Amino acid sequence: MRMALIVLGAAIGGPMRFVIDQKIRTYTSKPYGIFAVNIIGSFLLGLTYGRVEEGFDLFAIGFAGAFTTWSTFMLDIYLAYELKRHKEAVINLLMSLGIGLLAAWFGLQLA
């Protein structure tokens, strides 16, 4: 049952990311669609974190996971900060952004 909820959420989240991004791109060439998706995903993950397992599986893991990975990234940094693991939070933030940008650049260079 858990896997079915995750798959259902992902089946909705992935296409919704595409639709929202494409709709916003009709108005601007800036990445506001992905920005909006990332913020919405972060909100949904925060909203469902620690709730009943079925809701978390459907909305957080499935939907938000397919909708964006930014939501999980934000939650990881927030939880590290809340647990007073400030160094861990900063390292995660800087390394994820830095290496992520480098990986994107490298992928673009290969393409």
C-alpha positions as CSV (number, residue, x, y, z in Angstrom):
1,M,0.0,0.0,0.0
2,R,2.8,2.4,0.9
3,M,4.4,2.0,-2.5
4,A,1.1,2.6,-4.3
5,L,0.6,5.9,-2.4
6,I,4.2,7.0,-3.4
7,V,3.6,6.0,-7.0
8,L,0.3,7.8,-7.1
9,G,1.7,11.0,-5.6
10,A,4.7,10.9,-8.0
11,A,2.4,10.3,-11.0
12,I,0.6,13.5,-10.1
13,G,3.6,15.6,-8.9
14,G,5.8,15.2,-12.0
15,P,3.3,16.2,-14.6
16,M,2.1,19.1,-12.3
17,R,5.6,20.4,-12.2
18,F,5.8,20.4,-16.0
19,V,2.3,22.1,-16.4
20,I,3.0,24.8,-13.9
21,D,6.5,25.6,-15.3
22,Q,5.2,25.6,-18.9
23,K,2.3,27.9,-18.0
24,I,4.5,30.4,-16.3
25,R,7.0,30.3,-19.1
26,T,4.3,31.6,-21.5
27,Y,4.6,34.9,-19.6
28,T,8.4,35.1,-19.0
29,S,11.7,33.4,-19.9
30,K,12.9,33.6,-16.4
31,P,12.8,30.4,-14.3
32,Y,9.9,31.6,-12.1
33,G,7.9,28.3,-12.8
34,I,10.6,26.1,-11.2
35,F,11.1,28.6,-8.4
36,A,7.3,28.5,-7.7
37,V,7.4,24.7,-7.8
38,N,10.3,24.5,-5.4
39,I,8.6,26.8,-2.9
40,I,5.3,25.0,-3.1
41,G,7.1,21.6,-2.7
42,S,9.0,22.9,0.3
43,F,5.7,24.1,1.8
44,L,4.0,20.8,1.2
45,L,6.8,18.8,2.7
46,G,6.9,21.0,5.7
47,L,3.1,20.7,6.0
48,T,3.1,16.9,5.9
49,Y,6.2,16.2,7.8
50,G,5.5,14.1,10.9
51,R,1.8,13.5,9.9
52,V,0.2,10.2,9.4
53,E,2.3,7.8,7.3
54,E,-0.2,7.5,4.5
55,G,-0.5,11.3,4.0
56,F,3.3,11.7,4.2
57,D,3.9,8.9,1.7
58,L,1.4,10.3,-0.8
59,F,2.1,14.1,-0.5
60,A,5.7,14.3,0.8
61,I,7.5,11.4,-0.7
62,G,5.4,10.8,-3.8
63,F,4.0,14.2,-4.8
64,A,6.6,16.6,-3.5
65,G,9.4,14.1,-4.4
66,A,8.3,14.1,-8.0
67,F,7.2,17.7,-8.0
68,T,10.6,18.8,-6.8
69,T,13.7,17.6,-4.9
70,W,14.2,21.1,-3.5
71,S,11.6,20.4,-0.8
72,T,13.6,17.6,0.6
73,F,16.8,19.6,0.4
74,M,15.2,22.5,2.4
75,L,13.8,20.1,5.0
76,D,17.3,18.5,5.5
77,I,18.9,21.9,6.1
78,Y,16.1,23.1,8.3
79,L,16.2,19.9,10.5
80,A,20.0,20.1,10.8
81,Y,19.6,23.8,11.9
82,E,16.9,22.9,14.4
83,L,19.0,20.1,15.8
84,K,21.8,22.7,16.3
85,R,24.0,21.0,13.7
86,H,24.8,24.3,12.1
87,K,28.1,23.2,10.6
88,E,26.3,20.3,8.9
89,A,23.5,22.6,7.6
90,V,26.0,25.0,6.1
91,I,28.1,22.3,4.6
92,N,25.1,20.7,3.0
93,L,23.9,24.0,1.7
94,L,27.2,25.1,0.2
95,M,28.2,21.7,-1.1
96,S,24.8,21.0,-2.7
97,L,24.6,24.4,-4.4
98,G,28.3,24.5,-5.4
99,I,28.6,20.9,-6.6
100,G,25.1,21.0,-8.1
101,L,26.0,24.1,-10.2
102,L,29.2,22.4,-11.2
103,A,27.4,19.2,-12.2
104,A,24.9,21.2,-14.2
105,W,27.7,23.1,-16.0
106,F,29.6,19.9,-16.7
107,G,26.4,18.2,-18.1
108,L,25.8,21.2,-20.3
109,Q,29.4,21.0,-21.5
110,L,29.0,17.4,-22.4
111,A,25.7,18.0,-24.2
